[in-house]
Amino acid sequence: MSFDLAVWRPSEQFTAEGASRFYSELCSRPFQSFVPGQEMQAFVDGVVERYGVQRGTPELPWAAEPDIADDCAIMPIQTALAKDVFPIVRDLARERGLVCFDPQNSTVYQLAAESAPGSSLTLELSDGRTISSPEAYSQGQSGHLRQVTQIHTL
């Protein structure tokens, strides 16, 4: 079993449902269509490099070889290593302007649209998530913010 993450070049702002559909399309592609492109191969190599530096080991975090194409990468991560590898993938995707999708939780991490109305306020959470346009959140009776959508902008 693995903890899977996918990254791709953004063509639009994705809802959680839209990202889930797009991920399903990626997974339905014929295996032969996964010919590594330079950008995505460099991304996967960057994940391995950062993971190796963090852990001080040349061990690979993959449960199986990642599927790397010109426009995306699907990475099956060893479940036991997911909590260490996930922030590396999410942060590197943010740095490179890529969408990061967690299909286990149907959660999409993406840069905020520059021109989105009401995006002048941005909240950065301790786990690295950033919330732009916090009107998508509502305050529960306990005074804590509860998430209305599964979209996280970086």
N, C-alpha and C positions, 0 to 999 in steps of 0.2 A: 504494500500500500504506500501511497505517496501523497504529499501535499503539493498540489499543482499551482503554478502561477503562470500567467501569460503576459507578455508585453507586446505592444504594437505601436506603430506610428499613428497618431490621431488624425482622423479625417473629419471629425466632428466631436462635439461634446456628447458623451455617452450617458444615458441613464443606466441604472443597474440592469434593467431588462434588456436594453439595447446591447450592452456589453456582453450579457449572457448569451444572447442570440449570436453575436459576432464570434464569441468564443466557440460556440457550437459549430459555426461554419468553419472556423479554423480547424477544429478537431475532425471535421468531415472531409477535409482536403485529402486527396490521394498522397500517400507517403512520398511518391516521386516528386511531388511539387515542393517538398521541403529541401530546397537548394540554398545553403547558407549565403546570405548577403553579408557584405563587409560590416555594415552598421550593426546588425543583429549579432553577428559572430563576435564583434568587439564588445557588445553589451554582455553576452554570456561569459566571455573571457574576463571581463571586468568584475562580474559577480564572483567568479572563481578566485580571482586575485584578491579581492577584498576579504572574502571568506578565509582564504589561506593566511592573510596577514592577521586577521582578527583571532583566528584559532591557533596560529603558529604551526600549521601543518599543511602538507601538500594534498591532504585528503580532499576528494571531490564531494560536494554536497548532494549529488544527484542520486535518485533512486533508479533512474535509467537515463540514457543519453537524451539531452534536450532536443526537441524538434525545432530546428532553426531554418527560417526562410528569409527571403529578401525583406519582407515587411513585418515579420513577427517572430517571436520565440515562445515556445511552450516548454516550461521547465518543471519536470517531476522531481521534487525535493524529498529527500529522506524525511519521513515524518518526525523522527526524533530531532532533526536539525532545523525544522521549520521556524521555530521561534528565533533562531540566530540568523537564518538566511533571508527570511521575509523582509526585515528592515533594510537589508543590503539591496535587495531587488527593488523595493519601493523607492528608496532614496536615489539609487542609480537611475531608475526610470524618470524620476522627477528632474534630476540633473540633466538628463538627455532629452527631456521633453516628450517622453513616451507615456502611453497609457499603461497602467499596471492593473491586472484583473485577478482577483481571488475567487475562483469558481466555487470553492467550498462554502463561502459565505455570500456569494453573489455581490461582492463589493468591488467597486471600480475606484481607482485612484488616478486622478488626472489633473493637469494644470487647469486653473480657472480660466474661463473665457475672458479675455481682456475687456471685451465690450459688454459683458453681462450687466444688465441694469441692477443697481443695488449692490454691486460687488465691491464697494469702497471699503467695507468692513471685512476683515479676515481674522479668524481665530486660529491660532496654532495650538494644538493639543500636545500633551506630554508624550504621546505615543508616536508623534511625527505627522499625524494627520492635520490637515489644514481645512478649515471650513470657511468658504467664502459665501456671501449672501446668507447669513445665519437665520434669515427669516424662514428658511426651510426647516428650522428646528422650532419646537415649541417647548415651553416650560411646564413640566409636570407639577402635580400638587406638592411634591416634596421639595420643589425649588431647583431640581436638577434638570438640565437639558436632556430631552430624549430625542433620539434621531427619528425623523419622519421618513427619510429616504436612506438608501444604502449607497450614497454617492459621496465621495471624499475628493475634494479638489486639493491639489498640491501647490 
